[in-house]
Amino acid sequence: MIGQTLKHFKFEELLGMGGMGVVYRARDTKLQRPVALKILKPELVADPGRKSRFIVEAQSAAAVTHPAIASIYDIDEADGTMFIAMEYIEGRTVGRLIAEGELDLQGAVEIGHQIAEGLARAHEAKIVHRDIKSDNIMVTRDGHAKLLDFGLAKLLDPGFTEDEIPAEVSRTLTKERVHTIAGTVMGTTNYMSPEQARGRQVDSKSDIFSLGVVLYEMVTGELPFSRETALDTMHAIVFEEAKPVTAVRRNLPAQIHQIISRCLRKRPEDRYPDASRLADDLKRLEQSLETGTSLILPAGERVKVWLESVKASVPLGNKGLIILAAVLVLAFALLFTRVQWGSLIGPAFLALFGYRFIRNRKRRKLSDLAKKLSKSPEVKAVIIQEDRVTVILDKAPAKSYLRINSQVESLNSSLFFGKPVTVEIKDDLADADIKRLIRQPGVTYIRDDISIG
């Protein structure tokens, strides 16, 4: 493509490839300026309804102007190729700055403040980004942050029905063992909001959560919910609390923890009510860092920050704190009370019986889960090995992923302690691979038509 021309855009350099297409640096021969030209994958705009909705969204996004939002110049189609011409930005992505260790706290807060103000402007225009991540934020040489790809994530809107999902996209997600959300995965997994991971409709609060993940990554160098697999990551996003940034990096001020933790609340209504409020808090912190003064949190907020740090260091989170508190209360009671030790035998026996009952609860729940899964006609086999459930399917449409993951989520929410159950869904296995799997220990269900030999 280099050297070729599409309409009045001349391709000059390949900039990158992503889930939605290929990006080139090109020259607008009419206006004589450089542009970033994104060539969209044909399968993403093959459906007329989807294409129409995307164009409307892109047009709305193009109308939003703000220094922290990369401008959209044009959206057009030529020779069967749909493309978007966007502002070309010289600089580096936030992801690259993090990888190269070139972001300090003040720089991270300044970037977050600029992006939050840009988001506030877009949200006022009823535009939701849906795919905020460190690689979608560029920082120019003079320190200005620019949020890329506004309006493009509509191509992966979770409102599309299963029939509208391009086969290529669906297969790719299946092979990566990413559970399908209404047919496709919205957003890069690590930056998803809980409502995105659950396949629910998103609004501006989802962008606030994703920006909170970027803020966390900028100040710690780590992603708060990153796990071994995409499914594990989504489970962490929905059910697990992020480790406080002050526990990851001890020298961080409590204010940045307060801001990030509010962004990362599981329930949208518990987050910042809008991006402008987030921008205000980041601006105050930015000014505090610039002047060297410290913002004093109210006593209640300081206690809350301390409790969250303690919770992060205690196994089992809230449950661990409750157990620890109960043990301390019992220890003080025994220390300051005259007790006849023989009278404790009965309660101790009951406690042991209750403990064993609770401890075996996961085993009973897993058995119930296997029975529920076996009732689905597309399920070939179910294998349970410790905390991992493997489900082998004939095929894996979106509704099967959603149903299975919902059942596993329900199981995990009912557990009192122990590791959460993870699930792996396989639907593209050869007969030899299926036979190898079902010869392993832990097989709890095999469909009648599946041969073991």
Stockholm file with secondary structure:
# STOCKHOLM 1.0

chainA/1-453         MIGQTLKHFKFEELLGMGGMGVVYRARDTKLQRPVALKILKPELVADPGRKSRFIVEAQSAAAVTHPAIASIYDIDEADGTMFIAMEYIEGRTVGRLIAEGELDLQGAVEIGHQIAEGLARAHEAKIVHRDIKSDNIMVTRDGHAKLLDFGLAKLLDPGFTEDEIPAEVSRTLTKERVHTIAGTVMGTTNYMSPEQARGRQVDSKSDIFSLGVVLYEMVTGELPFSRETALDTMHAIVFEEAKPVTAVRRNLPAQIHQIISRCLRKRPEDRYPDASRLADDLKRLEQSLETGTSLILPAGERVKVWLESVKASVPLGNKGLIILAAVLVLAFALLFTRVQWGSLIGPAFLALFGYRFIRNRKRRKLSDLAKKLSKSPEVKAVIIQEDRVTVILDKAPAKSYLRINSQVESLNSSLFFGKPVTVEIKDDLADADIKRLIRQPGVTYIRDDISIG
#=GR chainA/1-453 SS CTTCEETTEEEEEEEEECSSEEEEEEEETTTTEEEEEEEECGGGSCSHHHHHHHHHHHHHHHTCCCTTBCCEEEEEEETTEEEEEEECCCEEEHHHHHHTTCCCHHHHHHHHHHHHHHHHHHHHTTCCCCCCCGGGEEEETTSCEEECCTTGGGGGCTTSCGGGSCHHHHHHHHHTTCCCSTTSCCSCGGGCCHHHHTTCCCCHHHHHHHHHHHHHHHHHSSCTTCCSSHHHHHHHHHHCCCCCHHHHSTTSCHHHHHHHHHHTCSSGGGSCSSHHHHHHHHHHHHHHHHHTCCCCCCHHHHHHHHHHHHHHHSTTTHHHHHHHHHHHHHHHHHHHSCCCGGGGHHHHHHHHHHHHHHHTHHHHHHHHHHHHHHTSTTEEEEEEETTEEEEEESCCCHHHHHHHHHHHHHHHHTCSSSCCCEEEEECSCCHHHHHHHHTSTTEEEECTTCCCC
#=GC SS_cons         CTTCEETTEEEEEEEEECSSEEEEEEEETTTTEEEEEEEECGGGSCSHHHHHHHHHHHHHHHTCCCTTBCCEEEEEEETTEEEEEEECCCEEEHHHHHHTTCCCHHHHHHHHHHHHHHHHHHHHTTCCCCCCCGGGEEEETTSCEEECCTTGGGGGCTTSCGGGSCHHHHHHHHHTTCCCSTTSCCSCGGGCCHHHHTTCCCCHHHHHHHHHHHHHHHHHSSCTTCCSSHHHHHHHHHHCCCCCHHHHSTTSCHHHHHHHHHHTCSSGGGSCSSHHHHHHHHHHHHHHHHHTCCCCCCHHHHHHHHHHHHHHHSTTTHHHHHHHHHHHHHHHHHHHSCCCGGGGHHHHHHHHHHHHHHHTHHHHHHHHHHHHHHTSTTEEEEEEETTEEEEEESCCCHHHHHHHHHHHHHHHHTCSSSCCCEEEEECSCCHHHHHHHHTSTTEEEECTTCCCC
//
